Amino acid sequence: NASGGVEGAKLRIFVYDDAGRPPQAANLVRRLAEDDKVLAIAGPLTSSTVEVAFPVANQMKIVSTSQASSKPGVAALNRPWGFRNTVDEMVLGRASVPYFKSAYKVSSVAVIYDAKDANSVALGGRILPGLMKENGVKVLNEGNLLTFNTGDIDVSAQVTTIRSLNPDGIVVAADSTQAVTVIRELKRQGVLKPVIGGTPLIAAATLKAAPDIPVIAPGTFFYTGKGGASRMDKFAASLLPLLRKTPGLPPEIEPSMYDANINEIVTLYLDAVRKTGVTLKPNELAQDREKIRKFVETGSFEGFAGKVSFNKDGEATKSFFIVVGKDGRWTEGARGCSAPGGKGC
C-alpha cells in the first residue's frame, strides 16, 4: 500500500478468527462474502472447518483457499470454488511411510491419534495404518488403535500401552499443539522410538517436546533456523521479527508451513487482480470473483519450494519435503512432488 497498492488500488484485509469451530467458520465465510464483499478468502485453517466452510463458499460463489487442510477428498467435494494450497495426507504418506521404514529400520508400529480432530482421525485411524500395512510394517494395536481428545493433558495410560507393545516406531496423528503431550509422555516413560505423523507435526513446539526423539513428518515448507539463501529461509528471516513483536504469541514460535502457504495464497490473489482485468466496481463483484476463480484454477505460480498449480480437484500440485526433527532442528530427509508420477513441480 505504501508503494501505491495493486494497480493503484489499496489492499484491505479482513481477519476473523473461527476459533476452530466449524459453524463459526461457515458464518464467517458468509460474512466475508456478503457484508465485507471481499474478492477472495484465504482460509479456513483446519479440515474440520473447511468441510463446512467450502460448501458456503460454493453457495456464495467466492474462492476460498485453505492453507492447512489436508484431509483427503475435501476440496474435490467442493468444486469449483474450494481450493487447498496443501498436499493431501494420503499423497504425503505414500512418500513418508517408506522413508520412515527404511531410515529407521521399522518393522512394527503402535498408533495413537486425536479423536476430536478431523484430519487426525483420517490420518491416524485410516491413512497411516493402511500405508504401514501396504509397506509391510505391522500395526501392533490394529483393531485397538489408541486415541485421546484435543485438550487432554494426561495420556500416561495410552503411552503405557504403547510401551508394553514395544514397537519399532510410533504413529502420532495430531496437531503439534496436541502431539507434544504424547511426545513428552513418551520421553517421560523412556519410550525413545522414532515418531511419524502428518504435516501438523512440523512446528517448533514439536522439536522442544523431546529433542532426543526423532520426528518424521511431510510438508511443503520447513524452517531450519540456520538461515540461508533459499526463498524459504529469506521468508522466515523476514517474518520472524514480526512474530516476535506480535502480542499473545509464544516466544519460541517460528515461521511455519502455514505462514508460507497463506503468503502464497494472497500473492496468487494479487496476481489475479493484476492480470485478469478485475475492475473492483461494486456492481461487477460477481464477475471479478469469477475471474479470480478461473485464474486460480488454470494458472501456476512460483511458490517457496518451486512451481505451484491446482489440479481438477482443487488440490495443489507442488513440491514437498519429508523432514526429520531431532536435537532442536528440522532437516531434509527427502523430497517429492504431489503431481501424478512425481512430475510437474
N, C-alpha and C positions, 0 to 999 in steps of 0.2 A: 504493500500500500504506500509506503514511503517513497517508492520509486515510480509511482504512477498507477499501480494496480494491474489489472489484467485487461488489456485492450482498452485502457482508460477507465475501467470500472473498478471500484474499490471492493475488495473481498470482505465479506461479512460472514462470520462463523457462529452458528448457534450450537451450544454444547449442553446436552442434557444427560443426566445420569439415570439409567433404568434400574440401578441397584441389583442387576442380575435377575430381575423379576420379569418373567415373560409378559404378563398383562400390561405392565408399565412400559415395556419396550414397544408393544403394539400401539399403545396410546400415544407414545412419543413420535413414532413414525407418522401417525395421522396428524399430530400437531405440527410437525415439521412441514408436511406436505400441504396441509390446509391453511394453517394460521400463519406460519412463518414464510410459506411459499418459496422454499429453497429449491435450487436446481437439482440437487442430488444429495444422498445421505451416505456418510462414511460410518459404518457400523450396522447393526449392533455387534457386540463383542462375542458373546457365547453362543454355542449351538442351541441351548435351551431358549434363549431369547430370539435367535434368528428364526427358529421354527415357527414362531407365531408372528414375528415382525415382517418377514418376507411376504407372506400372503397379503398383508395390509399394503405393502409397497406395490405389489401387483395390482391390487384393487385401486390404489391411488395413482398408478402409472408413474412411479418415480423410481429411479435407480437407487438401490441400497446395496452396498458392498461391504461385507464383513471383513474385518482384519484378523479374526482369530478362529471363527467357527471352522471345525474340520471333521465333524461327524459325517460319515459317508451319506451321500444322496440328498442332502438338504437343499443345495442350490438347484439340483436337477428337478426337484419337485416344485420349484418356484420360478419357472421361466415365464416371461423373458426379462423381468426387472430385477431379479435377485442374483447377485454375484458374490464370489468369495475370493479374496486375494490371499488364499492359503492353499495348502495341498491336502487332499483327502487323507485321513489317517490310514486307510487301507493301502493306498499307494506308498505312503511313507513306511508303513510296517513291512511291506514286502521287501524293502531295502534294508531296514534296520534290524529285523529279526535274524536274517542270515549273517549279518555283520556281528551281531551280539553273540550268536552261537560260535562263530569262528574265532573271533578275537578273544573270547573268554572261556573257550572250551566248555560251553554249556550243553549239557545233555538232559537237564531237568530244571523245571521252574515251579515256583509257587506264585499264585496270582492273588492280588488284593486291589480293590478299586472303590472309588467313591460312588455309592449308590444313589446319591442325590444330584449328580451332575450328568447331563445327557451324553456329553462326549465321553466322559469316563466310563459310563455304563456300556456304551458301544465298544470302546477300546478294550476295557478290562473284561467285560462279560462275553464278548464275541470275537473281536478282531485279533487281538494278540494271542489269546489261547488257540484260536483256529490256525493262525500262522505258525505258532510254535509246533503244533502237530504236523502241519504241512512240511515243516523243515526237520522233522524227526526229533523234536525236543519234547520230552514227556512232561505233561502238566500234572504235577503230583496231587493237586487238590481239584482235579477235574470232577465236576458234579457237586463240588462243595466249595466254590470259589469264595474267598473271604471278602467281606465288604465293611465299610464304615460310612458314616454320614458327614457331609460338609459341616464343619464346625466342631466335630468330635475332638477332644483333647486327650483321650485315653484310648490307645489302640494296643495296649500291652497284651491283651488276651489273643488278639489276632496275630501279633508278632511271635508270641509264644508258640502258637500253632505252626507258623512258618519255620521257626527254629526246630521244632520236632520233626518236620518233614525233611529238613536238611537238603534243600535244593541247591543246585549249582548257581542259580540266578533267581532274581525276583522281579515279577512284573508289578509295577506300581502305577496304576492308571488313575491320575488325579491331577488337578491344577497344582502348581508348585506351592501355593499357599496352604494346601491341604496335605500334599505329599510330604512336606517337611516333617509333619508329625510322625508319619510312618518311618521315614528315614532316620530321624533322631532315635526312635524306639528300637529300630534295627541295630543301631550303634550301641545303645544302652545295653541291649541284651547280647551283644557280641556277635551279631549276625552280619558280618562284613562282606557279604556277597554282592556281586555287581547287580545294579538295578537298571531296568529298561522301562520306558514309558513313552508317552506321546509328546507332541510339541509343547504342551503346557509345562513340562518339567524344565524347560530352558529358561532359567531365571537365577538371579544372584542368590536368592534365598535357598535354592536347592543346593548350591555349592557350599553354603555355610552350614547346612544341616549336619553333615558328616563328611568332611573333606577326604577321609580315607576310604569312603565307599564310592567306587566308580559308578557314574550315572550316564547311561546312554540314551540319547533322545534325538529325533529328527526335527529339523526346522529349516526355514528359509533364510535365517539371519542369526548370527550369534556374535556377541561382543567378547573378545578375548581379554580386554583390559590392558593389553600391551601397547595399543596404538599401532600405527602403520599407515600405509599409503592407499589402502583399498577404500572403495566408496563406503563400505560398511564401517570401517574404522573412523573415517572422516565424519560420517554422520553421527556416530556415537560420541566423538570428541566434541561436536558442536551441540549435541543435545544434553550431555552430562551436566554442564553448568546450569542449564535451565531446570533440570530435575533437582539439583541440589538447592536451588532457590525456591522451589515450589513448596508452600506450606502444606503440612499434613502427610508428605511422602516419607517413607522410612529412609534414614540417612544412607543406608547401604544400597539403595535401589540403583540399577544400572539400565542403560538402554536395552530394549528388548525387541524381539521379532515383531511384536505387535505395534510398537512405535514405528518401526521401519515400514510395516505394511500400511499403516494409516498414512504415512508420508507419501508412499507410492500412490495410494488411492486418491488423495487430494491433488497430487501432481497430475494424475491422469485426468481428473475432472477439469482442472485448469487448462490442460492441453485441449480438451474437448471444446471449452469455451473459445479458445483462440482459433481453432481450426475448422469449426463446423458452422460458423455463421450464427451462433447464438445471439439473439437480439436483445435479451434482457427486458423486453417490453412486457408489462403485466398481462396484456391480452394475448400474448404469444407464449406463455409459460408452458403450456402443454406441448407445443411444438419444440421448444427449447429442451425440455426433458427428453423428448423422443430423439432429438439429435445427439444428446449425450449418451443415451442408451445404445444407439447404433454405433457410436464411436467406441464405446467400451466393448461392445460385442464383437466388432470386426477388426479393431486396431491392435497394435502392440506398442510396447514402450520399454525403455531401458530401466530395469529395476536395479536394486543394490547388488544383486548377485548375477545379473545378466538379463536377457530378453524375457519379457513377460507378456502373455496374451491370455485370452479366456476361451475355453472350448465351448461346444454347443450346450453343455450342461451348466455353464456359468462358473466353472472351476478354473482356477489359474493354472496355466502351463508355465512353470518356472523351475529354476534350479533349486535344489535343496541339499542340505548337509546332514550327515549323521555325526553328531558331536559327542565328545566324551568329557564329562565333568569330573575333575579329580584335583585334589590339592588346591582348591580355590580358583581353578581356571577351566574354561571351555577350550577344547582343542578339536580340530577337524579330524574325524576318523575316516570319512569317505564322503563322496558327493554323488548326486544323481540328478535326474530330470523327470518331471511329472508327466511329460508327453509320452504317448504310446511308443514303446521301444526305446525310451530314454533319449529321443532325439527331438530337437526343436526348441531348446532353451539357449 
